[in-house]
Amino acid sequence: MTMSPSPTLLALMTALALATAQPASAAAPAKAIEKAAPKPAAQPAAAPAKPARSSADILATAPAADWRDVDPDNLLVMTLPQGQVFIELAPRFAPAHVDNIRALARGGYYDGLAIVRVQDNFVTQWGDPNADDEEAGIKGKAKPFPTGAKSHLPAEFSIPLKGVPMTVLPDAEGWAPRAGQVDGFPVAADPKTGRAWLAHCYGSVGAGRGNAVDSSTGAELYAVIGHAPRGLDLNITVVGRVLKGMEFLSSLPRGGATMGFYDKPEQRLGIERVALAAALPPEQRPALQVLRTDTPTWQELLNARRHRSGWFVHSPGYTDLCGAAVPVRAKPASGPDVKLNEPKSPATQR
């Protein structure tokens, strides 16, 4: 490792160089001139900074045009005994997996399956507890896929960066040369390779896979419930993110010592239903909106997160990709409000 000289050593080296280059008498005038130099003029006092608006104030006054409606064809409604979890799918980044998940949901595949794993500070995972166990070499009695669902898909770890409408974060990113938001999802990218990918942040939903890179189908899914495991980026197909209901996934009892998998069947939490919002009657569809990131509202919100005030003693002046989660809200309705996170499953159209 190359070490820089200390300020004391640097000053000593400079003094020695000057002493060698000229006689001592020549240094006196410079010293006199230094003493005689006039003091710099006093600078006018800076005007007090305008207090930054809070995040709550910024969102409360955001124009309606700054919010986008979540497409019901990209919205999963997972009903648990405790309430509902709303997951937005990302067809731009994982089109084959999203199509398969839609087919699985329309065919009722997820209904009656279970949450099989809750690993502290990592993930909550759900799927068919009777599926094959690749690690143990056990052949299970897996639930058959419905018509239209595929049993084999290509890995979808990244997509071409060209043409991706990313709102780039100016803050430094340690996991990729570039980071930002696309369609409200956290995205990392590398201009040298020309690739972009969904990042593993809190609430991100991925498709579990085995040892083979193309072994995921969307039948087994997980949500990140802990510190962002960014080392999983580009190793697993990420299919979307949880918009609402994270409390029902993150507060579950933790599993056993084997990576959080439940040791006993009775520990698993049953899934009542997973429905595609587009398959629900219009009056029962959750009406959610995501803040657009190509707006001044988003930039002001980011600055409010960087430059804290009020209770904060220290303002970081920085935010990272996973700390810049895009806000979600229930769409303001002129008629009766659509209730979210109800514990009972809504009826679906068959």
C-alpha positions as CSV (number, residue, x, y, z in Angstrom):
1,M,0.0,0.0,0.0
2,T,1.4,3.5,-0.9
3,M,1.3,5.9,2.0
4,S,0.9,9.7,1.6
5,P,3.3,11.9,3.7
6,S,1.8,13.4,6.8
7,P,1.2,17.2,6.8
8,T,4.0,17.6,9.3
9,L,6.5,15.7,7.2
10,L,5.3,17.5,4.1
11,A,5.9,20.9,5.7
12,L,9.4,19.8,6.8
13,M,10.3,18.6,3.3
14,T,9.1,21.9,1.8
15,A,11.2,23.9,4.3
16,L,14.3,21.9,3.6
17,A,13.8,22.3,-0.1
18,L,13.6,26.1,0.3
19,A,16.6,26.3,2.5
20,T,18.7,24.4,0.0
21,A,17.5,26.5,-2.9
22,Q,18.3,30.0,-1.5
23,P,20.1,31.7,1.4
24,A,18.4,32.4,4.6
25,S,18.4,36.1,4.0
26,A,16.3,35.7,1.0
27,A,13.5,34.2,3.0
28,A,13.0,37.2,5.2
29,P,11.2,39.5,2.6
30,A,8.7,36.7,1.9
31,K,8.0,36.5,5.6
32,A,7.6,40.3,5.8
33,I,5.2,40.3,2.8
34,E,3.2,37.6,4.4
35,K,2.7,39.7,7.6
36,A,1.8,42.7,5.6
37,A,-0.8,41.0,3.5
38,P,-4.2,42.6,4.0
39,K,-7.0,40.6,5.7
40,P,-9.6,39.3,3.3
41,A,-12.8,41.2,3.1
42,A,-15.6,39.9,5.2
43,Q,-18.1,37.9,3.3
44,P,-21.8,38.8,3.6
45,A,-23.8,36.5,5.8
46,A,-25.5,33.8,3.8
47,A,-29.3,33.9,3.8
48,P,-30.9,31.2,6.0
49,A,-31.7,28.1,4.1
50,K,-35.4,27.5,3.3
51,P,-36.6,24.6,5.5
52,A,-37.1,21.5,3.4
53,R,-40.6,20.0,3.3
54,S,-41.1,16.7,5.0
55,S,-41.6,13.6,3.0
56,A,-45.2,13.4,4.2
57,D,-45.9,17.0,3.0
58,I,-44.3,16.3,-0.4
59,L,-46.5,13.3,-1.0
60,A,-49.6,14.9,0.4
61,T,-49.3,17.7,-2.2
62,A,-48.1,15.7,-5.2
63,P,-50.3,16.3,-8.3
64,A,-52.5,13.5,-9.3
65,A,-50.5,13.2,-12.6
66,D,-47.4,12.2,-10.6
67,W,-49.0,8.9,-9.7
68,R,-49.6,5.9,-12.0
69,D,-52.2,3.2,-11.6
70,V,-51.0,-0.3,-11.1
71,D,-52.1,-2.5,-14.0
72,P,-54.5,-5.2,-12.6
73,D,-52.9,-7.7,-15.0
74,N,-49.6,-7.2,-13.1
75,L,-51.0,-7.3,-9.6
76,L,-51.1,-10.4,-7.4
77,V,-53.4,-10.5,-4.4
78,M,-52.2,-13.1,-1.9
79,T,-54.6,-13.8,0.9
80,L,-53.2,-15.1,4.2
81,P,-55.2,-15.7,7.4
82,Q,-53.8,-12.4,8.7
83,G,-54.5,-10.2,5.7
84,Q,-53.6,-9.6,2.0
85,V,-50.3,-9.0,0.4
86,F,-50.2,-7.1,-2.9
87,I,-47.4,-7.9,-5.3
88,E,-46.7,-5.9,-8.5
89,L,-45.1,-8.1,-11.2
90,A,-42.4,-6.7,-13.5
91,P,-43.0,-8.0,-17.1
92,R,-40.3,-5.7,-18.5
93,F,-37.6,-7.6,-16.7
94,A,-39.0,-11.1,-16.5
95,P,-41.7,-11.6,-19.2
96,A,-41.6,-15.4,-19.3
97,H,-41.8,-15.7,-15.5
98,V,-44.6,-13.1,-15.2
99,D,-46.6,-14.9,-17.9
100,N,-46.2,-18.2,-16.1
101,I,-47.1,-16.6,-12.7
102,R,-50.3,-15.2,-14.3
103,A,-51.2,-18.7,-15.6
104,L,-50.5,-20.3,-12.2
105,A,-52.7,-17.7,-10.5
106,R,-55.5,-17.9,-13.0
107,G,-55.5,-21.7,-12.6
108,G,-55.6,-21.5,-8.8
109,Y,-52.3,-23.2,-8.4
110,Y,-51.1,-21.2,-5.4
111,D,-54.4,-21.7,-3.5
112,G,-53.9,-24.1,-0.6
113,L,-50.1,-24.0,-0.8
114,A,-48.0,-22.7,2.2
115,I,-45.3,-20.4,3.4
116,V,-42.5,-22.9,4.0
117,R,-39.6,-20.8,5.1
118,V,-39.0,-17.6,7.1
119,Q,-35.4,-16.9,7.6
120,D,-34.6,-14.0,9.9
121,N,-33.2,-10.9,8.2
122,F,-33.4,-12.7,4.8
123,V,-36.6,-14.0,3.1
124,T,-40.1,-15.4,3.5
125,Q,-40.7,-18.2,0.9
126,W,-43.8,-19.9,-0.2
127,G,-44.7,-22.7,-2.6
128,D,-45.7,-26.4,-2.7
129,P,-44.4,-28.2,0.5
130,N,-44.9,-31.5,-1.3
131,A,-42.7,-30.6,-4.3
132,D,-39.4,-32.5,-5.0
133,D,-36.6,-31.8,-2.6
134,E,-33.5,-31.4,-4.9
135,E,-31.0,-31.1,-2.0
136,A,-32.3,-34.2,-0.2
137,G,-32.9,-36.1,-3.4
138,I,-36.6,-36.8,-2.4
139,K,-39.2,-37.2,-5.1
140,G,-42.4,-35.5,-3.8
141,K,-46.0,-35.4,-4.8
142,A,-46.1,-32.0,-6.4
143,K,-49.3,-30.3,-7.2
144,P,-49.8,-30.4,-11.0
145,F,-49.6,-27.2,-13.0
146,P,-52.8,-25.8,-14.5
147,T,-53.3,-25.6,-18.2
148,G,-51.2,-22.8,-19.8
149,A,-48.4,-22.9,-17.1
150,K,-45.0,-24.1,-18.2
151,S,-42.7,-26.4,-16.3
152,H,-39.5,-25.0,-17.8
153,L,-38.5,-21.4,-18.4
154,P,-35.3,-19.6,-19.3
155,A,-33.4,-17.7,-16.6
156,E,-34.2,-14.0,-16.7
157,F,-31.5,-12.4,-14.6
158,S,-31.0,-9.3,-16.7
159,I,-32.2,-7.4,-19.8
160,P,-30.6,-5.1,-22.4
161,L,-30.0,-1.7,-20.9
162,K,-30.6,0.2,-24.1
163,G,-34.0,1.8,-24.1
164,V,-34.7,1.1,-20.4
165,P,-36.3,4.3,-19.0
166,M,-34.3,4.5,-15.8
167,T,-34.4,7.5,-13.4
168,V,-30.8,7.4,-12.4
169,L,-29.8,8.0,-8.8
170,P,-26.8,10.4,-8.5
171,D,-25.7,8.8,-5.2
172,A,-22.9,6.3,-5.4
173,E,-23.8,2.7,-5.8
174,G,-21.5,0.0,-4.5
175,W,-23.1,-3.0,-6.3
176,A,-23.2,-1.7,-9.9
177,P,-21.9,1.2,-11.9
178,R,-25.4,2.7,-12.2
179,A,-28.6,2.5,-10.2
180,G,-32.1,4.0,-10.2
181,Q,-35.8,3.3,-10.7
182,V,-37.7,1.8,-13.6
183,D,-41.5,1.6,-13.4
184,G,-41.1,2.1,-9.6
185,F,-38.8,-1.0,-9.2
186,P,-35.2,-0.7,-7.9
187,V,-32.8,-1.4,-10.8
188,A,-29.1,-1.7,-11.2
189,A,-27.2,-1.5,-14.5
190,D,-23.8,-1.7,-16.1
191,P,-23.2,0.4,-19.2
192,K,-20.1,-1.6,-20.1
193,T,-22.0,-4.8,-20.4
194,G,-25.2,-3.1,-21.6
195,R,-27.3,-5.0,-19.0
196,A,-29.9,-3.9,-16.4
197,W,-31.5,-6.0,-13.7
198,L,-33.9,-5.8,-10.8
199,A,-32.1,-5.4,-7.4
200,H,-32.8,-7.4,-4.3
201,C,-34.2,-4.7,-1.9
202,Y,-36.6,-5.0,1.0
203,G,-39.9,-6.3,-0.5
204,S,-38.4,-7.6,-3.7
205,V,-40.0,-10.8,-4.9
206,G,-37.9,-13.5,-6.6
207,A,-38.5,-16.9,-8.2
208,G,-36.8,-19.7,-6.2
209,R,-34.6,-22.0,-8.2
210,G,-32.4,-25.1,-7.7
211,N,-28.8,-25.6,-8.8
212,A,-29.6,-25.2,-12.5
213,V,-29.8,-21.5,-13.5
214,D,-33.0,-22.2,-15.6
215,S,-34.8,-24.2,-12.9
216,S,-37.2,-21.5,-11.7
217,T,-40.8,-21.4,-12.9
218,G,-42.5,-18.9,-10.5
219,A,-44.2,-21.7,-8.7
220,E,-42.0,-21.1,-5.7
221,L,-41.6,-17.4,-4.7
222,Y,-39.9,-15.5,-1.9
223,A,-40.0,-11.9,-0.6
224,V,-37.0,-10.2,1.0
225,I,-37.8,-9.3,4.6
226,G,-34.4,-8.2,5.8
227,H,-31.3,-6.3,4.9
228,A,-31.0,-6.1,1.1
229,P,-29.2,-9.3,0.0
230,R,-27.6,-7.7,-3.1
231,G,-25.3,-10.6,-3.6
232,L,-28.3,-12.4,-5.0
233,D,-28.5,-9.9,-7.9
234,L,-27.9,-11.5,-11.3
235,N,-28.2,-15.0,-9.7
236,I,-32.0,-15.3,-9.4
237,T,-34.9,-14.1,-11.5
238,V,-36.6,-11.2,-9.7
239,V,-40.2,-10.9,-10.7
240,G,-41.6,-8.0,-8.8
241,R,-42.0,-6.3,-5.4
242,V,-44.5,-6.2,-2.6
243,L,-46.5,-3.0,-2.7
244,K,-48.6,-3.5,0.5
245,G,-48.8,-6.1,3.2
246,M,-45.2,-6.6,4.0
247,E,-46.1,-6.8,7.7
248,F,-47.9,-10.1,7.1
249,L,-44.7,-11.6,5.6
250,S,-42.0,-10.1,7.9
251,S,-43.7,-10.7,11.2
252,L,-44.2,-14.5,10.8
253,P,-42.5,-17.0,13.3
254,R,-39.0,-17.8,12.1
255,G,-38.2,-21.2,10.9
256,G,-35.6,-23.7,12.0
257,A,-31.8,-23.9,11.8
258,T,-31.9,-25.2,8.2
259,M,-32.0,-21.8,6.5
260,G,-35.3,-20.9,8.1
261,F,-37.3,-23.8,6.6
262,Y,-40.0,-25.0,9.0
263,D,-39.2,-28.3,10.6
264,K,-42.8,-29.5,11.0
265,P,-45.7,-29.3,8.7
266,E,-47.9,-27.7,11.4
267,Q,-45.6,-24.7,11.5
268,R,-46.3,-23.7,7.9
269,L,-48.8,-21.0,7.2
270,G,-51.5,-21.9,4.7
271,I,-52.2,-19.6,1.7
272,E,-55.9,-19.1,1.2
273,R,-55.7,-17.8,-2.3
274,V,-53.5,-16.0,-4.8
275,A,-55.5,-14.2,-7.4
276,L,-54.6,-11.9,-10.3
277,A,-56.4,-8.6,-9.8
278,A,-57.5,-8.6,-13.4
279,A,-59.5,-11.8,-12.7
280,L,-61.5,-10.1,-9.9
281,P,-64.7,-8.3,-10.5
282,P,-63.9,-4.6,-11.2
283,E,-65.5,-3.5,-7.9
284,Q,-63.2,-5.9,-6.0
285,R,-60.0,-5.0,-7.6
286,P,-57.5,-3.2,-5.4
287,A,-56.9,0.3,-6.7
288,L,-53.2,1.1,-6.0
289,Q,-51.0,3.8,-7.3
290,V,-47.2,4.1,-7.5
291,L,-45.4,7.4,-7.5
292,R,-43.8,8.2,-10.9
293,T,-40.0,8.8,-10.7
294,D,-39.8,11.0,-13.8
295,T,-41.3,13.9,-11.8
296,P,-40.2,16.9,-9.7
297,T,-42.1,15.3,-6.8
298,W,-39.7,12.3,-6.8
299,Q,-36.6,14.4,-6.9
300,E,-37.9,16.6,-4.0
301,L,-38.7,13.4,-2.1
302,L,-35.2,12.1,-2.6
303,N,-33.6,15.4,-1.5
304,A,-35.8,15.3,1.7
305,R,-34.4,11.8,2.4
306,R,-30.8,12.9,1.8
307,H,-31.1,16.1,3.8
308,R,-32.9,15.4,7.0
309,S,-34.1,18.1,9.4
310,G,-36.2,18.5,12.5
311,W,-35.4,15.7,14.9
312,F,-32.2,14.7,13.0
313,V,-29.0,15.9,14.5
314,H,-26.9,14.6,11.5
315,S,-28.1,14.7,7.9
316,P,-26.5,12.1,5.8
317,G,-26.7,13.9,2.5
318,Y,-27.0,10.5,0.8
319,T,-29.5,7.8,0.0
320,D,-28.9,4.4,-1.6
321,L,-31.0,2.4,-4.1
322,C,-32.7,0.2,-1.5
323,G,-33.3,3.2,0.8
324,A,-35.0,5.0,-2.1
325,A,-38.2,2.9,-2.1
326,V,-40.9,4.3,-4.4
327,P,-44.1,5.2,-2.4
328,V,-47.4,3.4,-3.0
329,R,-50.9,4.6,-2.1
330,A,-54.5,3.5,-2.4
331,K,-56.0,5.5,-5.3
332,P,-58.3,8.3,-4.1
333,A,-61.8,7.2,-5.0
334,S,-64.8,9.3,-5.6
335,G,-67.1,6.3,-4.8
336,P,-66.9,3.8,-2.0
337,D,-63.3,3.1,-0.9
338,V,-61.8,-0.2,-1.9
339,K,-60.7,-1.9,1.4
340,L,-57.2,-3.3,1.4
341,N,-55.6,-6.0,3.5
342,E,-58.9,-7.6,4.4
343,P,-58.4,-11.0,6.1
344,K,-61.0,-12.8,3.9
345,S,-60.5,-13.8,0.2
346,P,-62.6,-11.9,-2.3
347,A,-64.6,-14.0,-4.8
348,T,-62.8,-14.5,-8.1
349,Q,-64.3,-14.9,-11.5
350,R,-63.9,-18.4,-12.9
